[in-house]
Amino acid sequence: ESRNSPLTLEEARALRSLSDRISSLISVSAALARARERELSAQTRADVLEAECERLSHAIGAQTARHRWPAERLARGVRTTAFSPGARLALEGLERMSRVDAPLALLTPPGVDAEGFAAHAHLCSPRADGPLVTVDATEREARDLEVWRDKARSPLVAADGGSLLILGASALPREIQEYLWHFLAARPQVASPAQVLPAGLIFGLPSPPDVLQQAGRLHEGRARLLGERQLQLPKLADRAEDLRALVLEGLSRFGVGTSGEPLGIEPAALATLTEHEFPGNELELFGLIARTAATARGTRLTLADLL
């Protein structure tokens, strides 16, 4: 039945109370719905960010592996053939000196594998996960100051976060040596954990820094900085215990690369090699091995092949 009489005061108050409760329930339901919507949106964003984090972690890991692999390949040639006291002391000295974030000078006799020793130093340094970049100071591009200043082509930019090896660094023009000195002087002494380290510099030098500075071939600031940061690399004549391993490694690589099988060497031929002075050091040794192996007819080098 329809009601014709007006609401009493008590009924109006009851309706008002009921309306307030319904309104509260609707408000709570709406708030819960909005919260749920925000939760789902946040979860979606979190899933996207987690996937992006995994992708970036994988990319960083792959980049680190790409950087370490070439350096480990270069260092392996030195590490696996270092049996002599001279070579062992050089590797240990590089390990010790590389822990300090400062430039390093490798005093390199002609023909010595400076890259292998530099790679070992790089892998022992705080920059081991970064790239190892090598520049030859006798090349035309390395002698152009504009290349060093160019943000796209500069070796310092290419080696950012890693190490830059400059072979024959005393051959660089004066203005480039001054540019490198200013780069070293401007480097921050303390880096943030999140900051990419600037390139660490390794200089290959034919003589001690003070001798080169007196001859006008090395910037005085760099010579002073490298005064206590230099290490003499051993000549092949000082690595008699390493010669057999070096010869076998060279023959193995040459043989596998040409015929698919490693080459051997007869004891008489190996004894003759150990008695040679090799003033050209490893460069001369491997050149001799390559020429002899290219003309040998058997699977083992003989004394006749060598002579």
Secondary structure, 3 states (H helix, E strand, C coil): CCCCCCCCHHHHHHHHHHHHHHHHHHHHHHHHHHHHHHHHHHHHHHHHHHHHHHHHHHHHHHHHHHHHHHHHHHHHHHHCCCCCHHHHHHHHHHHHHHCCCCCEEEECCCCCCHHHHHHHHHHCCCCCCCCEEEEECCCCHHHCHHHHHCCCCCHHHHCCCCEEEEECHHHCCHHHHHHHHHHHHHCCCCCCCCCCCCCEEEEEECCCHHHHHHCCCCCHHHHHHCCCCEEECCCHHHCHHHHHHHHHHHHHHHHHHHCCCCCEECHHHHHHHHHCCCCCHHHHHHHHHHHHHHHCCCCEECHHHHC
